[in-house]
Amino acid sequence: MVFNKEIEVVIKDCRDVAIDLGSDHLSSYHFIIALLKTNNFPNEIFKNRNWNFIELYKSMLEVEKKKCENYYLTVEFEKALKNAKYYSWIYNVKEVKSEHIILALLADRKSYAGEYLRCIGMNYFEFKTQYEKIKKQNANKFLEKIATNKITIALKIPNIAYDLFNKNAD
């Protein structure tokens, strides 16, 4: 999985957000807050739809009170980063970008940030529609069905298809 340069900056900013909040981990919440500091497609969509994240930051300030030197990824955020590769694949993009991580967070019903995004009115299909409208590109519907279907995910078919597709692309 290859991340674009923007994601490297956002992950660095994610760590800075965690430090500012006194967290000992990097979660999808930290990612969302760090994402708001850069110029990217998800941020453009957030602004166009007037989705506000002030309450998220305030609630995290109240929860996180400790200092720590070693940071780890939460399981749910690590899962989102891994699943983001499928969304780059669906859109035939070689690098994982922030919009792919947002799609992975929204698609995962167990993602904390995804739950927060849904609570403020964002949903997978609306974000996807806005993304496709701005980027002027459409998802490969067949690949999207494979990568987002609960049964195919349980059978690990997206992993197999992704590996086969990328092996043949090389």
KETIMAR-873033 format. One record per residue (C-alpha): residue in three letters; x, y, z; residue number from 0. Coordinates in Angstrom, 1 decimal. Layout:
BEGIN
+-----+--------+--------+--------+-----+
:  aa :     xx :     yy :     zz :   i :
+-----+--------+--------+--------+-----+
: Ala :      X :      Y :      Z : NUM :
...
+-----+--------+--------+--------+-----+
***
This chain:
BEGIN
+-----+--------+--------+--------+-----+
:  aa :     xx :     yy :     zz :   i :
+-----+--------+--------+--------+-----+
: Met :    0.0 :    0.0 :    0.0 :   0 :
: Val :    1.4 :    3.4 :   -1.0 :   1 :
: Phe :    0.3 :    6.6 :    0.6 :   2 :
: Asn :    0.7 :    9.9 :   -1.1 :   3 :
: Lys :    2.8 :   12.7 :    0.3 :   4 :
: Glu :   -0.3 :   14.4 :    1.7 :   5 :
: Ile :   -1.1 :   11.4 :    3.9 :   6 :
: Glu :    2.5 :   11.5 :    5.3 :   7 :
: Val :    1.9 :   15.1 :    6.3 :   8 :
: Val :   -1.5 :   14.4 :    7.8 :   9 :
: Ile :   -0.2 :   11.4 :    9.8 :  10 :
: Lys :    2.6 :   13.7 :   11.2 :  11 :
: Asp :    0.0 :   16.3 :   12.0 :  12 :
: Cys :   -2.1 :   13.5 :   13.5 :  13 :
: Arg :    0.7 :   12.8 :   16.0 :  14 :
: Asp :    1.0 :   16.5 :   16.8 :  15 :
: Val :   -2.8 :   16.6 :   17.5 :  16 :
: Ala :   -2.4 :   13.6 :   19.8 :  17 :
: Ile :    0.5 :   15.3 :   21.6 :  18 :
: Asp :   -1.5 :   18.5 :   22.0 :  19 :
: Leu :   -4.4 :   16.5 :   23.4 :  20 :
: Gly :   -2.2 :   14.4 :   25.7 :  21 :
: Ser :   -3.1 :   11.2 :   24.0 :  22 :
: Asp :   -1.0 :    8.0 :   24.0 :  23 :
: His :   -2.4 :    6.7 :   20.7 :  24 :
: Leu :   -3.3 :    7.8 :   17.2 :  25 :
: Ser :   -7.0 :    7.3 :   16.4 :  26 :
: Ser :   -9.3 :    8.1 :   13.5 :  27 :
: Tyr :  -10.5 :   11.1 :   15.5 :  28 :
: His :   -6.9 :   12.5 :   15.5 :  29 :
: Phe :   -6.8 :   11.8 :   11.8 :  30 :
: Ile :  -10.0 :   13.8 :   11.1 :  31 :
: Ile :   -8.7 :   16.8 :   13.2 :  32 :
: Ala :   -5.3 :   16.7 :   11.4 :  33 :
: Leu :   -7.0 :   16.4 :    8.1 :  34 :
: Leu :   -8.8 :   19.7 :    8.7 :  35 :
: Lys :   -5.4 :   21.5 :    8.8 :  36 :
: Thr :   -4.5 :   20.7 :    5.2 :  37 :
: Asn :   -6.0 :   21.5 :    1.8 :  38 :
: Asn :   -7.5 :   18.3 :    0.5 :  39 :
: Phe :  -10.7 :   17.0 :   -1.2 :  40 :
: Pro :  -12.4 :   15.7 :    2.0 :  41 :
: Asn :  -11.8 :   19.1 :    3.6 :  42 :
: Glu :  -13.3 :   20.8 :    0.6 :  43 :
: Ile :  -16.4 :   18.5 :    0.8 :  44 :
: Phe :  -16.6 :   19.2 :    4.6 :  45 :
: Lys :  -16.7 :   22.9 :    4.0 :  46 :
: Asn :  -19.2 :   22.7 :    1.0 :  47 :
: Arg :  -21.6 :   20.7 :    3.2 :  48 :
: Asn :  -21.0 :   22.9 :    6.3 :  49 :
: Trp :  -19.9 :   19.9 :    8.4 :  50 :
: Asn :  -18.4 :   21.2 :   11.7 :  51 :
: Phe :  -15.8 :   19.5 :   13.9 :  52 :
: Ile :  -15.5 :   21.9 :   16.8 :  53 :
: Glu :  -17.5 :   19.6 :   19.1 :  54 :
: Leu :  -15.2 :   16.7 :   18.2 :  55 :
: Tyr :  -12.1 :   18.6 :   19.3 :  56 :
: Lys :  -13.8 :   19.9 :   22.5 :  57 :
: Ser :  -14.9 :   16.4 :   23.5 :  58 :
: Met :  -11.4 :   15.0 :   22.8 :  59 :
: Leu :   -9.8 :   17.7 :   25.0 :  60 :
: Glu :  -12.0 :   16.6 :   27.9 :  61 :
: Val :  -11.2 :   12.9 :   27.4 :  62 :
: Glu :   -7.4 :   13.0 :   26.8 :  63 :
: Lys :   -5.5 :   14.2 :   29.9 :  64 :
: Lys :   -2.3 :   12.2 :   30.0 :  65 :
: Lys :    1.1 :   12.6 :   28.4 :  66 :
: Cys :    3.0 :    9.8 :   26.7 :  67 :
: Glu :    6.1 :    9.5 :   24.4 :  68 :
: Asn :    5.1 :    6.3 :   22.5 :  69 :
: Tyr :    2.2 :    6.4 :   20.2 :  70 :
: Tyr :    0.3 :    3.5 :   18.7 :  71 :
: Leu :   -2.5 :    3.3 :   16.2 :  72 :
: Thr :   -5.8 :    2.2 :   17.5 :  73 :
: Val :   -7.2 :   -1.0 :   15.9 :  74 :
: Glu :  -10.0 :    0.8 :   14.2 :  75 :
: Phe :   -7.7 :    3.4 :   12.7 :  76 :
: Glu :   -5.3 :    0.8 :   11.5 :  77 :
: Lys :   -8.2 :   -1.0 :    9.9 :  78 :
: Ala :   -9.3 :    2.2 :    8.1 :  79 :
: Leu :   -5.8 :    2.8 :    6.8 :  80 :
: Lys :   -5.6 :   -0.8 :    5.4 :  81 :
: Asn :   -9.1 :   -0.6 :    3.9 :  82 :
: Ala :   -8.4 :    2.7 :    2.3 :  83 :
: Lys :   -6.3 :    0.8 :   -0.3 :  84 :
: Tyr :   -9.5 :   -0.7 :   -1.7 :  85 :
: Tyr :  -11.0 :    2.8 :   -2.2 :  86 :
: Ser :   -7.9 :    3.9 :   -4.1 :  87 :
: Trp :   -8.2 :    0.7 :   -6.1 :  88 :
: Ile :  -11.9 :    1.3 :   -6.8 :  89 :
: Tyr :  -11.0 :    4.7 :   -8.3 :  90 :
: Asn :   -8.0 :    3.4 :  -10.1 :  91 :
: Val :   -5.6 :    5.5 :   -8.1 :  92 :
: Lys :   -2.1 :    4.2 :   -7.3 :  93 :
: Glu :   -1.7 :    6.0 :   -4.0 :  94 :
: Val :   -4.0 :    6.1 :   -1.0 :  95 :
: Lys :   -5.2 :    9.6 :   -0.4 :  96 :
: Ser :   -7.1 :   11.2 :    2.4 :  97 :
: Glu :  -10.5 :   10.8 :    0.6 :  98 :
: His :   -9.9 :    7.1 :    0.5 :  99 :
: Ile :   -9.4 :    7.0 :    4.2 : 100 :
: Ile :  -12.6 :    9.0 :    4.8 : 101 :
: Leu :  -14.5 :    6.6 :    2.6 : 102 :
: Ala :  -13.1 :    3.7 :    4.6 : 103 :
: Leu :  -14.1 :    5.4 :    7.9 : 104 :
: Leu :  -17.6 :    6.0 :    6.7 : 105 :
: Ala :  -18.0 :    2.5 :    5.3 : 106 :
: Asp :  -16.9 :    0.9 :    8.7 : 107 :
: Arg :  -19.8 :    0.9 :   11.1 : 108 :
: Lys :  -17.4 :    0.2 :   14.0 : 109 :
: Ser :  -15.1 :    3.2 :   13.2 : 110 :
: Tyr :  -15.2 :    5.9 :   15.9 : 111 :
: Ala :  -14.6 :    8.8 :   13.6 : 112 :
: Gly :  -17.0 :    7.2 :   11.0 : 113 :
: Glu :  -19.7 :    7.2 :   13.7 : 114 :
: Tyr :  -18.9 :   10.8 :   14.5 : 115 :
: Leu :  -19.1 :   11.8 :   10.8 : 116 :
: Arg :  -22.4 :   10.0 :   10.5 : 117 :
: Cys :  -23.7 :   11.9 :   13.6 : 118 :
: Ile :  -23.0 :   15.3 :   12.1 : 119 :
: Gly :  -24.9 :   14.3 :    8.9 : 120 :
: Met :  -22.3 :   12.8 :    6.6 : 121 :
: Asn :  -22.8 :    9.4 :    5.1 : 122 :
: Tyr :  -20.8 :    7.2 :    2.7 : 123 :
: Phe :  -23.0 :    7.8 :   -0.3 : 124 :
: Glu :  -23.2 :   11.6 :    0.1 : 125 :
: Phe :  -19.4 :   11.9 :    0.6 : 126 :
: Lys :  -18.8 :    9.6 :   -2.4 : 127 :
: Thr :  -21.2 :   11.6 :   -4.6 : 128 :
: Gln :  -19.5 :   14.9 :   -3.6 : 129 :
: Tyr :  -16.0 :   13.3 :   -4.2 : 130 :
: Glu :  -17.0 :   12.0 :   -7.6 : 131 :
: Lys :  -18.5 :   15.3 :   -8.5 : 132 :
: Ile :  -15.4 :   17.3 :   -7.5 : 133 :
: Lys :  -12.9 :   14.8 :   -8.9 : 134 :
: Lys :  -15.0 :   14.2 :  -12.0 : 135 :
: Gln :  -14.4 :   10.4 :  -11.8 : 136 :
: Asn :  -16.5 :    7.4 :  -11.0 : 137 :
: Ala :  -15.9 :    4.3 :   -9.1 : 138 :
: Asn :  -15.5 :    1.0 :  -10.8 : 139 :
: Lys :  -18.9 :   -0.5 :   -9.7 : 140 :
: Phe :  -17.8 :   -4.1 :   -9.9 : 141 :
: Leu :  -14.7 :   -3.5 :   -7.8 : 142 :
: Glu :  -16.8 :   -1.4 :   -5.4 : 143 :
: Lys :  -19.2 :   -4.3 :   -4.9 : 144 :
: Ile :  -16.4 :   -6.7 :   -4.2 : 145 :
: Ala :  -14.7 :   -4.3 :   -1.7 : 146 :
: Thr :  -17.8 :   -3.2 :    0.2 : 147 :
: Asn :  -19.9 :   -6.3 :    0.4 : 148 :
: Lys :  -20.1 :   -7.9 :    3.9 : 149 :
: Ile :  -20.0 :  -11.4 :    2.6 : 150 :
: Thr :  -17.0 :  -10.9 :    0.2 : 151 :
: Ile :  -15.2 :   -9.1 :    3.0 : 152 :
: Ala :  -15.8 :  -12.0 :    5.4 : 153 :
: Leu :  -14.5 :  -14.4 :    2.8 : 154 :
: Lys :  -11.4 :  -12.1 :    2.2 : 155 :
: Ile :  -12.3 :  -11.9 :   -1.5 : 156 :
: Pro :  -11.3 :   -8.2 :   -1.7 : 157 :
: Asn :   -7.8 :   -9.1 :   -0.5 : 158 :
: Ile :   -7.4 :  -11.9 :   -3.1 : 159 :
: Ala :   -8.9 :   -9.7 :   -5.9 : 160 :
: Tyr :   -6.7 :   -6.8 :   -4.9 : 161 :
: Asp :   -3.5 :   -8.9 :   -4.8 : 162 :
: Leu :   -4.4 :  -10.5 :   -8.2 : 163 :
: Phe :   -5.2 :   -7.2 :   -9.8 : 164 :
: Asn :   -2.0 :   -5.6 :   -8.6 : 165 :
: Lys :    0.1 :   -8.6 :   -9.5 : 166 :
: Asn :   -1.3 :   -8.4 :  -13.1 : 167 :
: Ala :   -0.8 :   -4.6 :  -13.2 : 168 :
: Asp :    3.0 :   -5.0 :  -12.5 : 169 :
+-----+--------+--------+--------+-----+
***
